[in-house]
């Protein structure tokens, strides 16, 4: 795992620039703060595509978001209820009880 501008990022990230991943990680964190009930990976990607100038494909964004969520779960910042595409991601310090899943 590499640290970029204070953000821990996966070494195998597919973004052109690590700084872009750091921005994406912040965007995911902000979305989860705005939705304390949690969101699936697909919901996160749809919101990010609507609200940003992301120029890649949906599949590319989904892969990046998946990597970022895994890092955030490992860091203890995010928890996941369920598994696979049905997993609901919530902030670890949120009021919704959940268990960590990788």
Secondary structure, 3 states (H helix, E strand, C coil): CEEECCEEECCCCCCCCHHHHHHHHHHHHHHHHHCCCCECHHHHHHHHHHHCCCCCCHHHHHHHHHHHHHHHHHHCCEEEECCHHHCEEEECCCCCCCCCCC
